[in-house]
Amino acid sequence: MFRNRKRQKGFIMIITLIISSMIIGVLLCCFKLEIMRKEYIISTMKSQLRIDPYEEYRVHLLTKLNKHIRENIKAWNDEDVHNLLLNLKADKVYYGNSFVQYNLKDKEILLSLYTKEGPGRMEYYKYKVDQKEKNRVIFYLVKMKN
């Protein structure tokens, strides 16, 4: 008896619209979750892979300084390295607007780092000739000034 009852004309259309809207809602929620997951991954990668803007300049300057020392040193000891650094001029070792100076008073190497993005930074390094490997100079960071 109940099965033979006649249904109204729009009943199947309404059920179809309700079910399809529920499916679309679930799909939109899944899509939103995937977008949130992707944003989280990107922000995590950016925070972990953040690069110091001065790193490129520091690497180039210390590499050029090391190359300059290797090419012009006669004997590998602290005194000869000190004498070589006394004759160092800012126009010999530079990269962009950044350059290297030698502070005679404190016997420190001064890196003046200036980037394209903004203000500069001063980094002070001490040096030491490695006793195990005679043809190697080690630089130690002493302090930084912004």
ZADO-1210 file (C-alpha; in nm, 4 decimals, padded with zeros to 6 digits):
<atoms>
<atom x="00.0000" y="00.0000" z="00.0000" code="MET" pos="1"/>
<atom x="00.2634" y="00.2442" z="00.1029" code="PHE" pos="2"/>
<atom x="00.4795" y="00.1705" z="-00.2026" code="ARG" pos="3"/>
<atom x="00.2055" y="00.2358" z="-00.4474" code="ASN" pos="4"/>
<atom x="00.1514" y="00.5884" z="-00.3257" code="ARG" pos="5"/>
<atom x="00.2168" y="00.8478" z="-00.5959" code="LYS" pos="6"/>
<atom x="00.4945" y="01.0985" z="-00.5249" code="ARG" pos="7"/>
<atom x="00.4858" y="01.4642" z="-00.6145" code="GLN" pos="8"/>
<atom x="00.6716" y="01.5834" z="-00.9256" code="LYS" pos="9"/>
<atom x="00.9483" y="01.7964" z="-00.7606" code="GLY" pos="10"/>
<atom x="01.0316" y="01.5534" z="-00.4795" code="PHE" pos="11"/>
<atom x="01.3164" y="01.3739" z="-00.6625" code="ILE" pos="12"/>
<atom x="01.4620" y="01.7066" z="-00.7789" code="MET" pos="13"/>
<atom x="01.4696" y="01.8439" z="-00.4217" code="ILE" pos="14"/>
<atom x="01.6395" y="01.5300" z="-00.2853" code="ILE" pos="15"/>
<atom x="01.8966" y="01.5475" z="-00.5690" code="THR" pos="16"/>
<atom x="01.9715" y="01.9141" z="-00.4922" code="LEU" pos="17"/>
<atom x="02.0120" y="01.8465" z="-00.1187" code="ILE" pos="18"/>
<atom x="02.2468" y="01.5520" z="-00.1736" code="ILE" pos="19"/>
<atom x="02.4538" y="01.7366" z="-00.4375" code="SER" pos="20"/>
<atom x="02.4846" y="02.0458" z="-00.2129" code="SER" pos="21"/>
<atom x="02.6057" y="01.8224" z="00.0728" code="MET" pos="22"/>
<atom x="02.8664" y="01.6642" z="-00.1573" code="ILE" pos="23"/>
<atom x="02.9823" y="02.0067" z="-00.2787" code="ILE" pos="24"/>
<atom x="03.0067" y="02.1258" z="00.0846" code="GLY" pos="25"/>
<atom x="03.2245" y="01.8282" z="00.1815" code="VAL" pos="26"/>
<atom x="03.4464" y="01.8828" z="-00.1239" code="LEU" pos="27"/>
<atom x="03.4881" y="02.2526" z="-00.0386" code="LEU" pos="28"/>
<atom x="03.5872" y="02.1642" z="00.3194" code="CYS" pos="29"/>
<atom x="03.8469" y="01.9170" z="00.1891" code="CYS" pos="30"/>
<atom x="03.9767" y="02.1776" z="-00.0556" code="PHE" pos="31"/>
<atom x="04.0044" y="02.4372" z="00.2225" code="LYS" pos="32"/>
<atom x="04.1966" y="02.1895" z="00.4412" code="LEU" pos="33"/>
<atom x="04.4413" y="02.1216" z="00.1567" code="GLU" pos="34"/>
<atom x="04.4960" y="02.4951" z="00.1046" code="ILE" pos="35"/>
<atom x="04.5593" y="02.5432" z="00.4776" code="MET" pos="36"/>
<atom x="04.8048" y="02.2506" z="00.4734" code="ARG" pos="37"/>
<atom x="04.9918" y="02.3957" z="00.1763" code="LYS" pos="38"/>
<atom x="05.0143" y="02.7412" z="00.3407" code="GLU" pos="39"/>
<atom x="05.1487" y="02.5826" z="00.6600" code="TYR" pos="40"/>
<atom x="05.4151" y="02.3902" z="00.4677" code="ILE" pos="41"/>
<atom x="05.5216" y="02.7011" z="00.2746" code="ILE" pos="42"/>
<atom x="05.5437" y="02.9172" z="00.5882" code="SER" pos="43"/>
<atom x="05.7445" y="02.6472" z="00.7671" code="THR" pos="44"/>
<atom x="05.9862" y="02.6204" z="00.4759" code="MET" pos="45"/>
<atom x="06.0292" y="02.9984" z="00.4612" code="LYS" pos="46"/>
<atom x="06.1041" y="03.0199" z="00.8320" code="SER" pos="47"/>
<atom x="06.3528" y="02.7332" z="00.8197" code="GLN" pos="48"/>
<atom x="06.5261" y="02.8440" z="00.5004" code="LEU" pos="49"/>
<atom x="06.5502" y="03.2108" z="00.5919" code="ARG" pos="50"/>
<atom x="06.8782" y="03.3462" z="00.4589" code="ILE" pos="51"/>
<atom x="07.0780" y="03.6162" z="00.6270" code="ASP" pos="52"/>
<atom x="07.1046" y="03.9069" z="00.3771" code="PRO" pos="53"/>
<atom x="07.4672" y="03.9634" z="00.4831" code="TYR" pos="54"/>
<atom x="07.5717" y="03.6009" z="00.4286" code="GLU" pos="55"/>
<atom x="07.6529" y="03.6411" z="00.0585" code="GLU" pos="56"/>
<atom x="07.8676" y="03.9487" z="00.1223" code="TYR" pos="57"/>
<atom x="08.0457" y="03.7875" z="00.4190" code="ARG" pos="58"/>
<atom x="08.1308" y="03.4741" z="00.2206" code="VAL" pos="59"/>
<atom x="08.2657" y="03.6695" z="-00.0775" code="HIS" pos="60"/>
<atom x="08.4746" y="03.9045" z="00.1374" code="LEU" pos="61"/>
<atom x="08.6304" y="03.6328" z="00.3521" code="LEU" pos="62"/>
<atom x="08.7013" y="03.4218" z="00.0435" code="THR" pos="63"/>
<atom x="08.8698" y="03.7122" z="-00.1346" code="LYS" pos="64"/>
<atom x="09.0680" y="03.7978" z="00.1794" code="LEU" pos="65"/>
<atom x="09.1827" y="03.4386" z="00.2151" code="ASN" pos="66"/>
<atom x="09.2814" y="03.4300" z="-00.1530" code="LYS" pos="67"/>
<atom x="09.4715" y="03.7582" z="-00.1132" code="HIS" pos="68"/>
<atom x="09.6602" y="03.6189" z="00.1871" code="ILE" pos="69"/>
<atom x="09.7447" y="03.2931" z="00.0084" code="ARG" pos="70"/>
<atom x="09.8780" y="03.4725" z="-00.2998" code="GLU" pos="71"/>
<atom x="10.0897" y="03.7314" z="-00.1185" code="ASN" pos="72"/>
<atom x="10.2233" y="03.5572" z="00.1929" code="ILE" pos="73"/>
<atom x="10.5858" y="03.4520" z="00.2102" code="LYS" pos="74"/>
<atom x="10.5984" y="03.2601" z="00.5397" code="ALA" pos="75"/>
<atom x="10.3002" y="03.1199" z="00.7257" code="TRP" pos="76"/>
<atom x="10.3214" y="03.2783" z="01.0701" code="ASN" pos="77"/>
<atom x="10.1251" y="03.5395" z="01.2637" code="ASP" pos="78"/>
<atom x="10.3793" y="03.8155" z="01.2085" code="GLU" pos="79"/>
<atom x="10.3829" y="03.7849" z="00.8293" code="ASP" pos="80"/>
<atom x="10.0038" y="03.7705" z="00.8140" code="VAL" pos="81"/>
<atom x="09.9906" y="04.0817" z="01.0353" code="HIS" pos="82"/>
<atom x="10.2358" y="04.2653" z="00.8065" code="ASN" pos="83"/>
<atom x="10.0364" y="04.1640" z="00.4994" code="LEU" pos="84"/>
<atom x="09.7122" y="04.2879" z="00.6557" code="LEU" pos="85"/>
<atom x="09.8772" y="04.6209" z="00.7446" code="LEU" pos="86"/>
<atom x="09.9221" y="04.6879" z="00.3736" code="ASN" pos="87"/>
<atom x="09.5645" y="04.5840" z="00.2960" code="LEU" pos="88"/>
<atom x="09.3558" y="04.8576" z="00.1381" code="LYS" pos="89"/>
<atom x="08.9776" y="04.8682" z="00.1116" code="ALA" pos="90"/>
<atom x="08.9951" y="04.8780" z="-00.2687" code="ASP" pos="91"/>
<atom x="09.1780" y="04.5422" z="-00.2840" code="LYS" pos="92"/>
<atom x="08.9162" y="04.3306" z="-00.1088" code="VAL" pos="93"/>
<atom x="08.5587" y="04.4398" z="-00.1777" code="TYR" pos="94"/>
<atom x="08.2259" y="04.3033" z="-00.2981" code="TYR" pos="95"/>
<atom x="07.9530" y="04.5446" z="-00.4024" code="GLY" pos="96"/>
<atom x="07.9571" y="04.8261" z="-00.1469" code="ASN" pos="97"/>
<atom x="08.1112" y="04.6009" z="00.1198" code="SER" pos="98"/>
<atom x="08.4821" y="04.5980" z="00.1940" code="PHE" pos="99"/>
<atom x="08.7509" y="04.4726" z="00.4337" code="VAL" pos="100"/>
<atom x="08.9730" y="04.6851" z="00.6579" code="GLN" pos="101"/>
<atom x="09.2380" y="04.6018" z="00.9157" code="TYR" pos="102"/>
<atom x="09.2225" y="04.7598" z="01.2609" code="ASN" pos="103"/>
<atom x="09.5834" y="04.7962" z="01.3761" code="LEU" pos="104"/>
<atom x="09.4961" y="04.8995" z="01.7313" code="LYS" pos="105"/>
<atom x="09.2975" y="04.5854" z="01.8156" code="ASP" pos="106"/>
<atom x="09.4582" y="04.3632" z="01.5495" code="LYS" pos="107"/>
<atom x="09.1153" y="04.2821" z="01.4100" code="GLU" pos="108"/>
<atom x="08.9794" y="04.2455" z="01.0600" code="ILE" pos="109"/>
<atom x="08.6770" y="04.4668" z="01.0018" code="LEU" pos="110"/>
<atom x="08.4128" y="04.3637" z="00.7488" code="LEU" pos="111"/>
<atom x="08.1859" y="04.6527" z="00.6499" code="SER" pos="112"/>
<atom x="07.8796" y="04.4831" z="00.5048" code="LEU" pos="113"/>
<atom x="07.6321" y="04.6919" z="00.3047" code="TYR" pos="114"/>
<atom x="07.3476" y="04.5203" z="00.1225" code="THR" pos="115"/>
<atom x="07.1076" y="04.6473" z="-00.1408" code="LYS" pos="116"/>
<atom x="06.8156" y="04.6071" z="00.1001" code="GLU" pos="117"/>
<atom x="06.9204" y="04.8457" z="00.3715" code="GLY" pos="118"/>
<atom x="07.1634" y="04.9494" z="00.6427" code="PRO" pos="119"/>
<atom x="07.5016" y="04.7969" z="00.6932" code="GLY" pos="120"/>
<atom x="07.6668" y="04.5887" z="00.9601" code="ARG" pos="121"/>
<atom x="08.0195" y="04.5889" z="01.0974" code="MET" pos="122"/>
<atom x="08.1743" y="04.2540" z="01.1873" code="GLU" pos="123"/>
<atom x="08.5050" y="04.2209" z="01.3691" code="TYR" pos="124"/>
<atom x="08.7197" y="03.9101" z="01.3219" code="TYR" pos="125"/>
<atom x="09.0397" y="03.7851" z="01.4817" code="LYS" pos="126"/>
<atom x="09.2683" y="03.5652" z="01.2778" code="TYR" pos="127"/>
<atom x="09.4999" y="03.2805" z="01.3625" code="LYS" pos="128"/>
<atom x="09.7425" y="03.0801" z="01.1529" code="VAL" pos="129"/>
<atom x="09.6615" y="02.7120" z="01.1902" code="ASP" pos="130"/>
<atom x="09.9581" y="02.5296" z="01.3429" code="GLN" pos="131"/>
<atom x="09.8546" y="02.1887" z="01.2086" code="LYS" pos="132"/>
<atom x="09.8195" y="02.3077" z="00.8509" code="GLU" pos="133"/>
<atom x="10.0715" y="02.5863" z="00.7963" code="LYS" pos="134"/>
<atom x="09.9057" y="02.7350" z="00.4877" code="ASN" pos="135"/>
<atom x="09.5698" y="02.8051" z="00.6501" code="ARG" pos="136"/>
<atom x="09.4315" y="03.1129" z="00.8248" code="VAL" pos="137"/>
<atom x="09.1302" y="03.0779" z="01.0557" code="ILE" pos="138"/>
<atom x="08.8962" y="03.3728" z="01.1153" code="PHE" pos="139"/>
<atom x="08.7040" y="03.4077" z="01.4448" code="TYR" pos="140"/>
<atom x="08.4048" y="03.6388" z="01.4820" code="LEU" pos="141"/>
<atom x="08.4598" y="03.8709" z="01.7798" code="VAL" pos="142"/>
<atom x="08.1641" y="04.1110" z="01.7672" code="LYS" pos="143"/>
<atom x="07.8999" y="04.2678" z="01.5445" code="MET" pos="144"/>
<atom x="07.7605" y="04.6180" z="01.5238" code="LYS" pos="145"/>
<atom x="07.4493" y="04.7197" z="01.3312" code="ASN" pos="146"/>
</atoms>
